[in-house]
Amino acid sequence: MKTRALLFIFALSLHAVYAQENNDNRSTENSNLELQKVQVVPIKDTKNQRQYELYIKLPEGYWENEDTQYPVLYYTDALWHVEILSASTEYIIENIILVGISWQKDIDEALVEEIGEHVSRHRDYSVSPTTNPEIQAKHQLGQASKHLDFIRGDVFKFVEANYRTIPENRSYFGYSAGGLFGAYVLMAQPDTFKNYIVGSPSLWRDIPYLTELASNKNLNANVFISNGTLEEKLSPIVYTFVATLKNKKDENLRVDHVVVEGNHQSAFPMTGVRSVTWLSTLVKE
């Protein structure tokens, strides 16, 4: 029943709320539904001089429980994911801080107009550049390492200085390109997070490089990896990545692979709910 309720809440949250003024002109104005518990905080990538935002949601009773520290769930693609993760944790993990990381805000307006406000995710979440010179010139792909530096430096520093967190109990959620970024972080600097949720990761060309990155590392993490039943092209790649992790024979690495019904788009809401349920047992340890 809770799962159905969460999906219903998620569906409702995607619709705009309209308010009609009953005046002489019978005019209608639109107003956006705001998540009252979510605070939007500007933050700068100090190394690369890029402006972002953090979507911060504190648990119920945070300000009253002054002696309590909380685990944190960080997630990328903040605008897309805030609703499902906020609703899911409200039911499943009550005592957790959510920190969403936005796309770059001060980015070239022509790119935003052409591609959308999410354009920086192509650069920030991708591991390696493309061989297509035109695409590379436009998107500057392969800057995941810079984005990771921003998170480990500026984001963690801000959150842990201003909120009562448990630094050794950080978790990550990413889907699609955000899942690729999560896989990169796991293999490059595994101590960044304790728990990794990697949903339908876009691993199309990066498994050999990621495997090499982690060849001499003990990953020491809990990992949730998922793919959709209808992701026919992506699924074999995800299975290969799962096998790569399990073949490391790392006693401190837990890998849980879950297949969710749906294609790349429709598998997302259930991935959110299933992964938060998985995470709920780990953050309490």
Backbone torsions as a table, in degrees:
resi	resn	phi	psi	omega
1	MET	NA	-41.3	-179.9
2	LYS	-61.7	-39.8	-179.8
3	THR	-61.5	-44.6	178.7
4	ARG	-62.6	-39.8	179.2
5	ALA	-63.1	-41.3	179.9
6	LEU	-63.0	-43.3	-179.6
7	LEU	-65.8	-36.3	177.6
8	PHE	-64.9	-44.4	177.9
9	ILE	-61.1	-42.4	-179.8
10	PHE	-61.1	-42.3	-179.5
11	ALA	-64.6	-42.7	179.7
12	LEU	-63.5	-37.6	-174.3
13	SER	-68.6	-14.8	-179.2
14	LEU	-83.8	-9.2	-177.6
15	HIS	-96.9	144.4	176.6
16	ALA	-75.0	152.9	177.5
17	VAL	-103.0	125.0	-176.1
18	TYR	-107.3	135.1	177.4
19	ALA	-119.6	128.1	-178.1
20	GLN	-106.3	129.3	178.0
21	GLU	-89.2	130.7	178.9
22	ASN	-93.1	73.2	178.4
23	ASN	-111.4	-175.9	-176.2
24	ASP	-61.6	-33.6	-178.6
25	ASN	-88.7	-3.6	-178.6
26	ARG	51.9	41.7	-178.9
27	SER	-76.0	152.4	178.8
28	THR	-122.7	126.4	177.0
29	GLU	-114.9	146.2	178.1
30	ASN	-93.6	143.3	173.4
31	SER	-135.1	142.6	-177.7
32	ASN	-86.3	141.5	173.6
33	LEU	-73.7	126.0	179.5
34	GLU	-107.7	142.2	174.6
35	LEU	-85.3	106.3	-169.7
36	GLN	-62.1	-28.6	-176.5
37	LYS	-87.1	-4.8	-176.7
38	VAL	-99.7	122.0	178.2
39	GLN	-100.8	131.4	178.9
40	VAL	-100.3	119.9	-174.3
41	VAL	-121.5	126.0	176.1
42	PRO	-70.8	144.4	177.9
43	ILE	-148.1	145.6	-176.5
44	LYS	-111.5	138.0	168.5
45	ASP	-78.8	100.7	-170.4
46	THR	-69.9	-26.3	179.0
47	LYS	-75.6	-39.9	-173.4
48	ASN	-107.4	1.8	176.4
49	GLN	55.8	52.5	177.4
50	ARG	-123.1	143.0	-176.2
51	GLN	-101.9	132.2	178.5
52	TYR	-130.8	-178.4	172.4
53	GLU	-133.5	150.3	172.2
54	LEU	-110.9	134.8	174.5
55	TYR	-101.4	106.6	-172.7
56	ILE	-109.8	124.8	175.5
57	LYS	-122.0	121.8	179.6
58	LEU	-95.2	149.6	-179.1
59	PRO	-70.9	158.9	176.4
60	GLU	-56.5	133.5	177.6
61	GLY	82.1	8.6	-177.9
62	TYR	-57.0	-46.9	-174.4
63	TRP	-74.2	-23.0	178.1
64	GLU	-82.1	-35.7	-177.1
65	ASN	-89.7	74.4	-170.0
66	GLU	-68.8	-17.1	-178.5
67	ASP	-98.9	1.2	-175.0
68	THR	-95.5	134.3	172.3
69	GLN	-105.5	152.5	-171.0
70	TYR	-128.5	145.5	169.0
71	PRO	-69.2	159.8	-177.9
72	VAL	-126.0	135.4	171.3
73	LEU	-107.5	111.8	175.9
74	TYR	-93.0	143.1	178.1
75	TYR	-146.9	147.6	177.6
76	THR	-92.8	177.1	-176.6
77	ASP	51.2	50.7	-169.1
78	ALA	-54.0	-44.7	-176.0
79	LEU	-64.1	-35.8	-179.5
80	TRP	-76.2	-31.2	-168.5
81	HIS	-104.8	-11.3	-172.4
82	VAL	-59.5	-37.8	-174.4
83	GLU	-71.2	-47.3	-177.9
84	ILE	-68.3	-38.6	-179.2
85	LEU	-73.5	-36.1	176.8
86	SER	-64.5	-46.5	-179.3
87	ALA	-66.2	-42.7	-177.6
88	SER	-64.9	-46.9	-178.7
89	THR	-69.1	-29.6	177.6
90	GLU	-57.5	-34.6	-179.4
91	TYR	-93.2	-35.7	-166.0
92	ILE	-106.1	-39.7	178.7
93	ILE	-127.6	95.0	-175.1
94	GLU	-74.0	-37.3	-172.4
95	ASN	-101.3	70.1	178.5
96	ILE	-147.0	145.2	174.8
97	ILE	-93.6	132.7	176.0
98	LEU	-102.9	133.5	177.1
99	VAL	-131.6	105.1	176.1
100	GLY	-91.0	140.5	-179.9
101	ILE	-110.3	120.5	-174.0
102	SER	-76.7	176.9	167.8
103	TRP	-79.0	163.8	-179.9
104	GLN	-60.2	134.5	-177.0
105	LYS	-89.8	-39.9	-176.3
106	ASP	-95.5	63.0	-176.0
107	ILE	-110.2	162.1	-176.4
108	ASP	-51.9	124.8	-175.5
109	GLU	-66.1	-30.7	179.0
110	ALA	-66.0	-39.6	176.9
111	LEU	-65.9	-41.5	178.7
112	VAL	-61.5	-43.1	-179.8
113	GLU	-65.9	-37.6	-177.7
114	GLU	-76.3	-42.7	-169.7
115	ILE	-111.3	-36.4	-179.0
116	GLY	128.6	166.9	-176.1
117	GLU	-68.7	-11.3	179.5
118	HIS	-88.6	8.1	-169.6
119	VAL	-56.3	-33.9	-176.0
120	SER	-68.6	-17.8	-179.8
121	ARG	-63.8	-31.9	178.6
122	HIS	-61.3	-37.4	179.4
123	ARG	-79.7	-49.4	-171.2
124	ASP	-71.7	-31.6	-174.9
125	TYR	-97.9	-8.9	-177.0
126	SER	-87.4	143.9	-172.4
127	VAL	-87.4	-38.9	-174.7
128	SER	-134.2	153.8	178.4
129	PRO	-71.1	162.4	176.9
130	THR	-93.5	157.2	177.7
131	THR	-83.1	-6.6	177.6
132	ASN	-82.6	110.5	-173.0
133	PRO	-63.7	-34.7	-179.0
134	GLU	-67.3	-45.8	179.0
135	ILE	-65.9	-41.0	-178.7
136	GLN	-64.1	-41.0	180.0
137	ALA	-64.1	-36.3	-177.9
138	LYS	-77.4	-44.1	-170.2
139	HIS	-102.3	-16.5	-178.6
140	GLN	52.3	51.7	-175.0
141	LEU	-65.4	159.6	173.3
142	GLY	90.8	29.2	-178.1
143	GLN	-109.6	29.3	177.6
144	ALA	-58.7	-36.2	-179.1
145	SER	-63.7	-37.8	177.9
146	LYS	-68.4	-39.1	179.7
147	HIS	-68.3	-35.3	176.7
148	LEU	-65.8	-39.7	176.2
149	ASP	-59.8	-41.0	178.2
150	PHE	-61.4	-43.2	-178.7
151	ILE	-69.1	-48.1	-177.9
152	ARG	-66.3	-30.0	-179.0
153	GLY	-93.0	-80.1	-171.5
154	ASP	-66.1	-46.5	-175.0
155	VAL	-67.7	-52.9	179.6
156	PHE	-60.0	-41.7	-178.9
157	LYS	-60.1	-45.0	-179.2
158	PHE	-66.5	-50.2	-175.5
159	VAL	-62.9	-45.6	-174.6
160	GLU	-76.7	-17.0	175.0
161	ALA	-85.0	-23.6	-172.7
162	ASN	-111.4	-11.2	-178.5
163	TYR	-135.0	156.4	-178.2
164	ARG	-84.5	93.0	-175.4
165	THR	-113.0	168.3	171.9
166	ILE	-111.2	95.6	-173.9
167	PRO	-56.7	-32.3	-179.3
168	GLU	-81.0	2.1	178.7
169	ASN	-126.1	53.4	175.0
170	ARG	-90.4	145.1	176.1
171	SER	-128.5	159.5	-178.7
172	TYR	-130.6	140.4	172.3
173	PHE	-126.4	127.6	174.7
174	GLY	-147.0	146.0	-178.3
175	TYR	-129.8	140.9	178.9
176	SER	62.0	-117.2	176.7
177	ALA	-62.5	-33.4	174.5
178	GLY	-66.3	-29.4	173.8
179	GLY	-69.4	-39.4	174.2
180	LEU	-59.7	-44.2	179.4
181	PHE	-61.8	-41.2	177.3
182	GLY	-62.0	-40.8	177.3
183	ALA	-63.5	-39.1	177.6
184	TYR	-63.1	-46.6	-179.6
185	VAL	-60.3	-43.6	179.1
186	LEU	-57.2	-43.6	-175.6
187	MET	-83.2	-29.2	-176.4
188	ALA	-87.9	-49.1	-178.8
189	GLN	-140.3	75.1	-171.2
190	PRO	-60.8	-23.0	-179.1
191	ASP	-76.0	0.1	178.5
192	THR	-61.5	-43.6	179.3
193	PHE	-130.8	155.6	174.4
194	LYS	-86.8	-37.1	-176.6
195	ASN	-125.4	133.9	-177.7
196	TYR	-121.6	125.9	171.5
197	ILE	-109.1	115.8	-172.8
198	VAL	-122.3	94.1	-175.8
199	GLY	-93.0	126.4	177.8
200	SER	38.0	57.8	-173.4
201	PRO	-67.3	137.2	-179.6
202	SER	-81.3	74.7	-172.6
203	LEU	-93.4	22.2	-166.6
204	TRP	-47.5	-41.5	-172.8
205	ARG	-131.2	11.9	-169.8
206	ASP	-115.4	0.0	-177.2
207	ILE	-59.9	-45.3	179.2
208	PRO	-58.5	-42.0	-179.8
209	TYR	-67.4	-43.3	179.5
210	LEU	-63.6	-39.2	178.5
211	THR	-62.5	-42.1	178.6
212	GLU	-64.9	-39.0	179.6
213	LEU	-57.2	-40.0	-173.3
214	ALA	-98.6	9.5	-171.7
215	SER	-60.1	-35.1	-176.9
216	ASN	-113.7	21.3	-177.1
217	LYS	-111.1	145.4	165.4
218	ASN	-90.8	117.4	-170.4
219	LEU	-76.8	-36.3	172.7
220	ASN	47.8	62.0	-177.4
221	ALA	-152.8	163.9	171.7
222	ASN	-105.4	130.1	-172.1
223	VAL	-129.0	126.8	172.3
224	PHE	-107.0	119.3	178.9
225	ILE	-122.3	134.8	-179.3
226	SER	-135.3	161.0	169.4
227	ASN	-152.6	160.5	-178.6
228	GLY	-87.1	152.3	-179.9
229	THR	-62.9	-27.1	-177.1
230	LEU	-100.0	8.2	177.4
231	GLU	-87.0	73.8	-170.2
232	GLU	-64.8	-36.2	-179.1
233	LYS	-82.6	-37.1	-176.5
234	LEU	-79.2	-34.3	-172.7
235	SER	-55.1	-46.5	178.8
236	PRO	-60.0	-32.5	179.2
237	ILE	-70.1	-39.6	177.2
238	VAL	-64.2	-42.3	178.1
239	TYR	-61.1	-38.5	178.0
240	THR	-63.4	-41.7	180.0
241	PHE	-66.5	-41.8	177.0
242	VAL	-59.1	-44.5	179.1
243	ALA	-63.7	-37.5	177.4
244	THR	-59.4	-44.3	179.7
245	LEU	-66.4	-45.7	-177.0
246	LYS	-68.2	-29.7	179.2
247	ASN	-71.8	-10.7	177.1
248	LYS	-70.3	-19.1	179.5
249	LYS	56.1	38.9	-178.5
250	ASP	-88.8	114.9	-176.5
251	GLU	-66.3	-22.2	-178.4
252	ASN	-98.3	11.2	179.2
253	LEU	-111.8	119.5	175.9
254	ARG	-106.8	126.3	-179.0
255	VAL	-123.5	120.4	176.5
256	ASP	-117.5	116.1	-178.8
257	HIS	-103.6	125.4	-177.0
258	VAL	-124.1	131.9	176.0
259	VAL	-102.0	122.3	-174.7
260	VAL	-108.4	140.0	-179.0
261	GLU	-65.5	132.1	174.5
262	GLY	127.7	176.4	175.9
263	ASN	-93.6	-166.5	-173.1
264	HIS	-62.2	-33.2	-179.8
265	GLN	-84.7	-51.2	-172.3
266	SER	-73.2	-18.5	178.2
267	ALA	-76.9	-14.1	-174.2
268	PHE	-63.2	-50.9	-176.1
269	PRO	-58.6	-43.1	179.6
270	MET	-69.4	-32.3	174.6
271	THR	-59.8	-42.2	177.8
272	GLY	-59.4	-48.2	-178.1
273	VAL	-68.6	-45.7	-178.1
274	ARG	-63.2	-41.2	-176.9
275	SER	-71.6	-36.6	177.1
276	VAL	-66.3	-37.5	175.2
277	THR	-61.6	-43.7	176.6
278	TRP	-60.0	-43.9	-176.8
279	LEU	-68.2	-29.3	-173.6
280	SER	-58.4	-33.7	-179.8
281	THR	-78.5	-25.4	-174.4
282	LEU	-83.5	-38.9	-176.1
283	VAL	-72.3	-13.7	179.4
284	LYS	-91.1	-6.5	-177.6
285	GLU	-71.4	NA	NA
